[in-house]
Amino acid sequence: MSFDNLIKNMSPEVYERLKAAVETGKWFDGNPLTKEQKEYALQGVFAWQAQFNETPEHFTVAKGGEMHMKSKSELKQQYKDKISIKQQD
């Protein structure tokens, strides 16, 4: 199977597991990723985002392959409600 076909057939659940593995440096079972596994997993995450990421978050790859970054003011606005809710607790 080619890399492109692999990405096209990757389920959102597998993408989320790869993304979590890259973020934490561990597989879902707790085993650490090797350097090579992390590199391949990161390539898979970026490729999946470039194909399917319709609502990109800050500093992710948007559908079409564009890097999506938000300005500081956009990030403040996005998290304003979450911050005020947390402070009320």
C-alpha positions as a Markdown table, in Angstrom:
| # | Residue | x | y | z |
|---|---|---|---|---|
| 1 | Met | 0.0 | 0.0 | 0.0 |
| 2 | Ser | 1.4 | 3.4 | -0.9 |
| 3 | Phe | 1.8 | 6.2 | 1.7 |
| 4 | Asp | -1.0 | 8.2 | 0.1 |
| 5 | Asn | -3.4 | 5.3 | 0.2 |
| 6 | Leu | -2.5 | 4.6 | 3.8 |
| 7 | Ile | -3.3 | 8.2 | 4.8 |
| 8 | Lys | -6.6 | 8.2 | 2.8 |
| 9 | Asn | -7.7 | 5.0 | 4.6 |
| 10 | Met | -6.6 | 6.1 | 8.0 |
| 11 | Ser | -9.5 | 6.4 | 10.4 |
| 12 | Pro | -9.9 | 9.5 | 12.6 |
| 13 | Glu | -9.4 | 7.2 | 15.6 |
| 14 | Val | -6.0 | 6.0 | 14.3 |
| 15 | Tyr | -5.1 | 9.7 | 13.5 |
| 16 | Glu | -5.9 | 10.6 | 17.1 |
| 17 | Arg | -3.7 | 7.8 | 18.5 |
| 18 | Leu | -0.8 | 8.8 | 16.3 |
| 19 | Lys | -1.2 | 12.4 | 17.3 |
| 20 | Ala | -1.3 | 11.5 | 21.0 |
| 21 | Ala | 1.7 | 9.3 | 20.6 |
| 22 | Val | 3.7 | 12.2 | 18.9 |
| 23 | Glu | 2.6 | 14.6 | 21.7 |
| 24 | Thr | 3.4 | 12.3 | 24.6 |
| 25 | Gly | 6.3 | 10.3 | 23.1 |
| 26 | Lys | 4.4 | 7.1 | 24.1 |
| 27 | Trp | 2.1 | 4.7 | 22.4 |
| 28 | Phe | -1.4 | 4.3 | 24.0 |
| 29 | Asp | -0.1 | 1.2 | 25.9 |
| 30 | Gly | 2.6 | 3.2 | 27.5 |
| 31 | Asn | 5.6 | 2.0 | 25.5 |
| 32 | Pro | 7.9 | 4.8 | 24.4 |
| 33 | Leu | 8.2 | 5.6 | 20.7 |
| 34 | Thr | 11.6 | 5.2 | 19.1 |
| 35 | Lys | 13.1 | 8.2 | 17.3 |
| 36 | Glu | 12.2 | 6.5 | 13.9 |
| 37 | Gln | 8.6 | 5.8 | 15.1 |
| 38 | Lys | 8.2 | 9.4 | 16.2 |
| 39 | Glu | 9.4 | 10.7 | 12.8 |
| 40 | Tyr | 7.1 | 8.4 | 10.9 |
| 41 | Ala | 4.1 | 9.1 | 13.2 |
| 42 | Leu | 4.7 | 12.8 | 12.8 |
| 43 | Gln | 4.7 | 12.5 | 9.0 |
| 44 | Gly | 1.5 | 10.5 | 9.2 |
| 45 | Val | -0.1 | 13.2 | 11.4 |
| 46 | Phe | 0.9 | 16.0 | 9.1 |
| 47 | Ala | -0.2 | 14.1 | 6.0 |
| 48 | Trp | -3.6 | 13.3 | 7.5 |
| 49 | Gln | -4.1 | 16.9 | 8.5 |
| 50 | Ala | -3.3 | 18.1 | 5.0 |
| 51 | Gln | -6.0 | 15.7 | 3.6 |
| 52 | Phe | -8.7 | 16.0 | 6.2 |
| 53 | Asn | -8.2 | 18.9 | 8.7 |
| 54 | Glu | -11.3 | 21.0 | 7.9 |
| 55 | Thr | -11.1 | 23.0 | 11.2 |
| 56 | Pro | -7.4 | 23.4 | 12.0 |
| 57 | Glu | -6.3 | 24.5 | 15.5 |
| 58 | His | -3.3 | 26.7 | 16.1 |
| 59 | Phe | -0.1 | 25.5 | 14.6 |
| 60 | Thr | -1.5 | 22.5 | 12.8 |
| 61 | Val | -1.6 | 21.7 | 9.1 |
| 62 | Ala | -4.9 | 22.7 | 7.4 |
| 63 | Lys | -6.6 | 20.8 | 4.7 |
| 64 | Gly | -4.6 | 21.5 | 1.5 |
| 65 | Gly | -1.3 | 21.5 | 3.3 |
| 66 | Glu | -1.2 | 25.1 | 4.6 |
| 67 | Met | 0.3 | 25.6 | 8.1 |
| 68 | His | -2.4 | 27.2 | 10.2 |
| 69 | Met | -1.3 | 29.7 | 12.8 |
| 70 | Lys | -3.4 | 32.1 | 14.9 |
| 71 | Ser | -2.4 | 35.5 | 16.1 |
| 72 | Lys | -2.0 | 36.2 | 19.8 |
| 73 | Ser | -5.3 | 38.1 | 19.8 |
| 74 | Glu | -7.1 | 35.3 | 18.0 |
| 75 | Leu | -5.8 | 32.8 | 20.6 |
| 76 | Lys | -6.8 | 35.1 | 23.5 |
| 77 | Gln | -10.3 | 35.4 | 22.1 |
| 78 | Gln | -10.6 | 31.6 | 21.5 |
| 79 | Tyr | -9.6 | 30.8 | 25.1 |
| 80 | Lys | -11.2 | 33.8 | 26.8 |
| 81 | Asp | -14.3 | 31.9 | 27.8 |
| 82 | Lys | -12.4 | 28.8 | 29.0 |
| 83 | Ile | -10.2 | 31.0 | 31.1 |
| 84 | Ser | -13.0 | 32.9 | 32.7 |
| 85 | Ile | -14.9 | 29.7 | 33.5 |
| 86 | Lys | -11.9 | 28.1 | 35.1 |
| 87 | Gln | -11.3 | 31.2 | 37.3 |
| 88 | Gln | -14.8 | 31.1 | 38.6 |
| 89 | Asp | -14.3 | 27.6 | 40.0 |
